[in-house]
Amino acid sequence: MCLVYIPLVAEDLGATHTEIGIIGAVYGIALFTSSYIFGRATDIYPPKLLLYAGCMTCALFFFLQTLATTPGSLGLIRALAGFSTGILPAALISYVHTMGRNVGKFVSFGALGWALGAVVAGVVARLSGDLNGIFIVSSIFFIASAVLLIGLPQVSERYQDGDLPSMITIKKNFAIYATFFARHTAACSIWIIFPLYLKALDAGALEIGVLYAVNPISQFVIMQQIKTHNSERLIEIGHVASVAAFVSISLLTSYSQAVLSMFLIAVSWSFLYVGSILTLLKENPSSRGTAIGILSSAISIAAVGGSFLGGGLSDLAQSLLSSDLMAYRVVCGLAAIISAAGFISYRVSRSRMRSKRSYLQSR
């Protein structure tokens, strides 16, 4: 619920678009580092222990965002928040998978939480007239999550000896990681300026929150219905839908039109993320936490590159073009091109991999 409003908070503190991009990048770097470390830790330590640690540190650092008074202090606290957040993704997915539950449906409830957070954040911002109230409510939600963990059972699983994530895992799943990285870089270049884009289209804080809620609510419905027997096809559909979504965002002339764009974003993320998770779980049975952790790291480092790209390109385009809106549309158009290139790369890489497997099996 905080992520949506960070660009607006940073702007209120006097940050330029480039500095907003840097703040987003710092968060992404911290999230990348943490996801990489704690993804492997999930294969070594009980995931419930990591979930406790993640929830409590998130509660602390998300609250501390209320104390930011300059773009620099906001960036520092966002880095701490990003590191604490990175503890959670691999531990959550590993815990659910070990219990034998449906991963796709579980992920859909994360989307539902995102939707609730977006709406609650918008309401809090409207009622309090202060965006800092969003950080306080976020902290309360993390504390509530830690309390709910008490009632969850421990899971029994053989944990591996501790060592650094193997390059073998990265090489084995490189096509998934690389193309996910390209798509998410494109997406994050949009998200770092999207609240400003909507504001330029006359959307208020509540309207922005409601529009952001369309995406996760749609994700929840879509993920509940996804057929998971062909995970590679899910990935391909996700890439195609991403290109369509980014193109539609670049063409917005009214914030109300963003409803369709956010639905397309939901389709793209639902198919791409669920497909990638299922493929990694299937192809890495002995290192699930590591494989998922590396995917989370790819998502995080994409947020770094995307934040720099979106913020920097927006400032550059504004210096050359006649309006802020045109600058934002340039960012979205480039995002569509990057996403399309990622999809083509994925198709080529997986085709080569299947050909290599067929050749080895025939010998």
C-alpha positions as CSV (number, residue, x, y, z in Angstrom):
1,M,0.0,0.0,0.0
2,C,3.0,2.3,0.4
3,L,4.6,1.7,-3.0
4,V,1.9,3.6,-4.9
5,Y,2.4,6.8,-3.0
6,I,6.2,6.9,-2.6
7,P,6.6,9.1,-5.8
8,L,4.1,11.6,-4.4
9,V,5.7,11.6,-0.9
10,A,9.1,12.1,-2.5
11,E,7.8,15.0,-4.7
12,D,6.3,16.6,-1.6
13,L,9.8,16.5,-0.1
14,G,11.2,18.3,-3.1
15,A,12.6,15.4,-5.1
16,T,13.1,15.7,-8.8
17,H,11.9,12.9,-11.2
18,T,15.5,11.6,-11.3
19,E,15.7,11.6,-7.5
20,I,12.4,9.7,-7.3
21,G,13.9,7.2,-9.7
22,I,17.0,6.9,-7.4
23,I,14.7,6.4,-4.3
24,G,12.9,3.6,-6.2
25,A,16.3,2.1,-7.3
26,V,17.7,2.1,-3.7
27,Y,14.6,0.2,-2.5
28,G,15.0,-2.3,-5.4
29,I,18.7,-2.9,-4.7
30,A,18.0,-3.6,-1.0
31,L,15.1,-5.9,-2.0
32,F,17.4,-7.7,-4.6
33,T,20.1,-8.3,-2.0
34,S,17.7,-9.6,0.6
35,S,15.7,-11.8,-1.8
36,Y,19.0,-13.4,-2.9
37,I,20.2,-14.1,0.6
38,F,16.9,-15.2,2.2
39,G,15.8,-17.2,-0.9
40,R,18.7,-19.6,-0.1
41,A,18.1,-19.3,3.6
42,T,14.6,-20.7,3.0
43,D,16.3,-24.0,1.9
44,I,18.3,-24.0,5.1
45,Y,16.1,-22.7,7.9
46,P,12.4,-23.2,8.7
47,P,10.4,-20.7,6.6
48,K,8.1,-19.8,9.6
49,L,11.1,-18.4,11.4
50,L,12.0,-16.2,8.5
51,L,8.4,-15.0,8.2
52,Y,8.4,-13.8,11.8
53,A,11.6,-11.9,11.2
54,G,10.3,-10.4,7.9
55,C,7.0,-9.2,9.4
56,M,8.5,-7.6,12.5
57,T,11.4,-5.8,10.7
58,C,8.9,-4.6,8.0
59,A,6.6,-3.2,10.8
60,L,9.6,-1.2,12.2
61,F,11.0,0.2,9.0
62,F,7.7,1.0,7.3
63,F,6.8,3.0,10.3
64,L,10.1,4.9,10.2
65,Q,9.2,6.2,6.8
66,T,7.0,8.8,8.7
67,L,10.2,10.4,9.9
68,A,11.6,11.2,6.5
69,T,12.1,14.9,6.0
70,T,14.3,15.0,2.8
71,P,14.6,12.9,-0.3
72,G,17.9,11.5,1.1
73,S,16.4,10.3,4.4
74,L,13.4,8.8,2.5
75,G,15.8,6.9,0.3
76,L,17.7,5.5,3.3
77,I,14.6,4.3,5.1
78,R,13.2,2.9,1.9
79,A,16.4,0.8,1.6
80,L,15.8,-0.6,5.1
81,A,12.2,-1.3,4.2
82,G,13.2,-3.0,1.0
83,F,15.7,-5.3,2.8
84,S,13.1,-6.4,5.3
85,T,10.5,-7.0,2.6
86,G,12.9,-9.3,0.7
87,I,12.8,-11.8,3.6
88,L,9.2,-12.7,2.8
89,P,8.5,-13.9,-0.8
90,A,10.6,-17.1,-1.0
91,A,9.7,-18.1,2.6
92,L,5.9,-17.7,1.9
93,I,5.9,-19.6,-1.4
94,S,8.1,-22.4,0.0
95,Y,5.9,-22.7,3.1
96,V,2.7,-23.0,1.0
97,H,4.3,-25.5,-1.4
98,T,5.6,-27.7,1.4
99,M,2.1,-27.8,2.9
100,G,0.8,-29.1,-0.5
101,R,-1.4,-26.1,-1.1
102,N,-2.2,-24.6,-4.5
103,V,0.5,-22.0,-5.2
104,G,-1.5,-20.1,-7.9
105,K,-4.5,-19.6,-5.5
106,F,-2.1,-18.6,-2.7
107,V,-0.5,-15.9,-4.9
108,S,-3.9,-14.6,-5.8
109,F,-4.6,-13.7,-2.2
110,G,-1.4,-11.6,-2.3
111,A,-3.0,-9.7,-5.1
112,L,-6.2,-9.3,-3.0
113,G,-4.1,-7.9,-0.2
114,W,-2.5,-5.4,-2.7
115,A,-6.0,-4.3,-3.7
116,L,-7.1,-3.8,-0.1
117,G,-3.9,-1.9,0.6
118,A,-4.4,0.4,-2.4
119,V,-8.0,1.2,-1.4
120,V,-7.1,1.6,2.3
121,A,-4.1,3.8,1.5
122,G,-6.3,6.1,-0.7
123,V,-9.0,6.4,2.1
124,V,-6.3,7.1,4.7
125,A,-4.7,9.7,2.5
126,R,-8.1,11.4,1.9
127,L,-9.3,11.3,5.5
128,S,-6.0,12.3,7.1
129,G,-4.8,14.7,4.5
130,D,-1.3,13.3,5.2
131,L,0.4,10.6,3.2
132,N,2.4,9.6,6.4
133,G,-0.8,8.0,7.7
134,I,-0.3,5.3,5.0
135,F,3.0,4.2,6.6
136,I,1.5,3.9,10.0
137,V,-1.3,1.7,8.8
138,S,1.2,-0.4,6.8
139,S,3.1,-1.0,10.0
140,I,0.0,-2.1,11.8
141,F,-0.8,-4.7,9.1
142,F,2.7,-6.2,9.4
143,I,2.3,-6.5,13.2
144,A,-1.1,-8.2,12.6
145,S,0.5,-10.6,10.1
146,A,3.1,-11.6,12.8
147,V,0.3,-12.3,15.3
148,L,-1.5,-14.5,12.7
149,L,1.6,-16.5,12.2
150,I,1.4,-17.9,15.7
151,G,-1.5,-20.1,14.8
152,L,0.1,-21.6,11.7
153,P,1.7,-25.0,11.9
154,Q,5.4,-25.8,11.5
155,V,6.3,-27.7,8.3
156,S,8.6,-30.7,8.3
157,E,11.2,-30.7,5.5
158,R,14.8,-31.7,5.1
159,Y,16.8,-28.6,5.1
160,Q,20.1,-28.4,3.1
161,D,23.5,-27.4,4.3
162,G,24.1,-23.7,3.9
163,D,26.1,-22.3,0.9
164,L,25.6,-19.6,-1.6
165,P,23.1,-20.0,-4.4
166,S,24.6,-22.1,-7.2
167,M,25.2,-20.6,-10.6
168,I,23.8,-23.9,-11.9
169,T,20.3,-22.7,-10.8
170,I,20.8,-19.4,-12.6
171,K,22.0,-21.0,-15.8
172,K,19.3,-23.7,-15.7
173,N,16.5,-21.1,-15.5
174,F,18.2,-18.2,-17.3
175,A,15.5,-17.8,-19.9
176,I,12.8,-17.3,-17.2
177,Y,15.0,-14.9,-15.1
178,A,16.2,-12.8,-18.0
179,T,12.9,-12.3,-19.8
180,F,11.1,-11.6,-16.5
181,F,13.8,-9.1,-15.7
182,A,13.2,-7.3,-19.1
183,R,9.4,-7.2,-18.6
184,H,9.6,-6.0,-15.1
185,T,12.2,-3.4,-15.9
186,A,9.8,-2.0,-18.4
187,A,6.9,-2.1,-15.9
188,C,8.9,-0.4,-13.2
189,S,9.9,2.4,-15.5
190,I,6.2,3.1,-15.8
191,W,5.3,2.6,-12.1
192,I,7.9,5.1,-10.9
193,I,6.2,7.9,-12.8
194,F,2.6,6.5,-13.1
195,P,1.2,8.3,-10.0
196,L,2.5,11.5,-11.5
197,Y,1.1,10.6,-14.9
198,L,-2.3,10.1,-13.3
199,K,-2.0,13.3,-11.3
200,A,-1.3,15.1,-14.6
201,L,-4.5,13.6,-15.9
202,D,-6.4,15.2,-12.9
203,A,-6.6,12.1,-10.7
204,G,-6.6,12.8,-6.9
205,A,-5.1,10.6,-4.2
206,L,-8.3,8.6,-3.7
207,E,-8.7,8.1,-7.5
208,I,-5.1,6.9,-7.8
209,G,-5.7,4.4,-5.0
210,V,-8.9,3.1,-6.6
211,L,-7.2,2.7,-10.0
212,Y,-4.3,0.8,-8.5
213,A,-6.8,-1.5,-6.8
214,V,-8.3,-2.5,-10.2
215,N,-5.0,-4.4,-11.0
216,P,-4.8,-6.6,-7.9
217,I,-8.6,-7.2,-7.7
218,S,-8.5,-8.5,-11.2
219,Q,-5.4,-10.5,-10.4
220,F,-7.2,-12.3,-7.6
221,V,-10.1,-13.3,-9.9
222,I,-7.8,-14.3,-12.8
223,M,-5.4,-16.3,-10.7
224,Q,-8.2,-18.3,-9.1
225,Q,-9.3,-19.4,-12.6
226,I,-5.9,-20.0,-14.2
227,K,-5.3,-23.6,-15.4
228,T,-1.8,-24.6,-14.3
229,H,-1.1,-27.7,-16.4
230,N,0.9,-25.8,-19.0
231,S,3.1,-23.2,-17.2
232,E,5.2,-22.3,-20.2
233,R,2.0,-21.2,-22.1
234,L,1.1,-19.1,-19.1
235,I,4.4,-17.3,-19.4
236,E,3.9,-16.6,-23.1
237,I,0.4,-15.2,-22.6
238,G,1.8,-13.0,-19.8
239,H,4.4,-11.5,-22.1
240,V,1.9,-10.7,-24.9
241,A,-0.5,-9.1,-22.5
242,S,2.3,-7.0,-21.0
243,V,3.0,-5.4,-24.4
244,A,-0.7,-4.6,-24.9
245,A,-1.0,-3.1,-21.5
246,F,2.0,-0.8,-21.8
247,V,0.9,0.4,-25.2
248,S,-2.6,1.2,-23.8
249,I,-1.0,3.2,-20.9
250,S,1.0,5.3,-23.4
251,L,-2.3,6.3,-25.1
252,L,-4.2,7.5,-22.0
253,T,-6.0,10.9,-22.4
254,S,-8.1,10.6,-19.2
255,Y,-7.4,8.9,-15.9
256,S,-10.6,6.9,-16.2
257,Q,-9.2,5.1,-19.2
258,A,-6.6,3.6,-17.0
259,V,-9.2,1.1,-15.8
260,L,-8.7,-1.0,-18.9
261,S,-4.9,-0.6,-18.8
262,M,-4.8,-1.8,-15.2
263,F,-7.0,-4.8,-16.1
264,L,-4.5,-5.7,-18.9
265,I,-1.6,-5.4,-16.4
266,A,-3.5,-7.8,-14.1
267,V,-3.8,-10.3,-16.9
268,S,-0.1,-10.0,-17.8
269,W,1.2,-10.3,-14.3
270,S,-1.2,-13.2,-13.3
271,F,-0.2,-15.4,-16.2
272,L,3.5,-14.5,-16.2
273,Y,4.1,-14.7,-12.4
274,V,2.1,-17.9,-11.8
275,G,3.6,-19.5,-14.9
276,S,7.2,-18.6,-13.8
277,I,6.7,-19.8,-10.2
278,L,5.2,-23.1,-11.3
279,T,7.9,-23.7,-13.9
280,L,10.6,-23.0,-11.3
281,L,9.0,-25.3,-8.7
282,K,8.7,-28.1,-11.2
283,E,12.2,-27.8,-12.6
284,N,14.0,-27.2,-9.3
285,P,12.7,-29.8,-6.8
286,S,15.8,-29.7,-4.6
287,S,16.3,-26.0,-4.5
288,R,12.9,-24.4,-4.6
289,G,13.7,-21.6,-2.2
290,T,16.8,-20.7,-4.1
291,A,15.1,-20.7,-7.5
292,I,12.2,-18.5,-6.2
293,G,14.6,-16.3,-4.3
294,I,16.6,-15.6,-7.5
295,L,13.3,-14.8,-9.3
296,S,12.5,-12.3,-6.5
297,S,16.0,-10.9,-6.9
298,A,15.5,-10.5,-10.7
299,I,12.2,-8.7,-9.9
300,S,14.0,-6.4,-7.4
301,I,17.0,-5.5,-9.6
302,A,14.5,-4.8,-12.4
303,A,12.9,-2.3,-10.1
304,V,16.3,-0.6,-9.8
305,G,16.9,-0.4,-13.6
306,G,13.3,0.5,-14.2
307,S,13.3,3.3,-11.6
308,F,16.4,4.8,-13.1
309,L,15.1,4.4,-16.6
310,G,11.6,5.8,-15.9
311,G,12.8,8.8,-13.7
312,G,15.8,9.7,-15.9
313,L,14.0,9.3,-19.3
314,S,11.0,11.3,-18.0
315,D,13.3,14.2,-17.0
316,L,15.1,14.0,-20.3
317,A,11.9,13.9,-22.3
318,Q,10.4,16.8,-20.4
319,S,13.4,18.9,-21.3
320,L,12.8,18.2,-25.0
321,L,9.0,18.0,-25.3
322,S,6.2,20.4,-24.8
323,S,4.4,18.8,-21.9
324,D,4.8,16.4,-18.9
325,L,2.1,14.1,-20.4
326,M,4.2,13.6,-23.6
327,A,7.2,12.8,-21.5
328,Y,5.3,10.1,-19.5
329,R,4.0,8.6,-22.8
330,V,7.5,8.3,-24.1
331,V,8.4,6.2,-21.0
332,C,5.4,4.0,-21.6
333,G,6.2,3.5,-25.3
334,L,9.7,2.4,-24.5
335,A,8.4,0.0,-21.9
336,A,6.3,-1.7,-24.6
337,I,9.3,-2.1,-26.8
338,I,11.4,-3.6,-24.0
339,S,8.7,-6.0,-23.1
340,A,8.2,-7.1,-26.7
341,A,12.0,-7.8,-27.0
342,G,11.9,-9.8,-23.8
343,F,9.1,-12.0,-25.2
344,I,11.0,-12.7,-28.4
345,S,14.1,-13.6,-26.4
346,Y,12.1,-16.0,-24.2
347,R,10.6,-17.8,-27.2
348,V,14.0,-18.2,-28.8
349,S,15.7,-19.3,-25.6
350,R,13.1,-21.9,-24.7
351,S,13.0,-23.2,-28.3
352,R,16.8,-23.8,-28.2
353,M,16.5,-25.5,-24.9
354,R,13.8,-27.9,-26.1
355,S,15.9,-28.7,-29.2
356,K,19.0,-29.4,-27.1
357,R,17.0,-31.7,-24.8
358,S,15.5,-33.6,-27.8
359,Y,19.0,-34.0,-29.3
360,L,20.5,-35.4,-26.1
361,Q,17.6,-37.8,-25.6
362,S,17.9,-39.1,-29.1
363,R,21.6,-40.0,-28.7
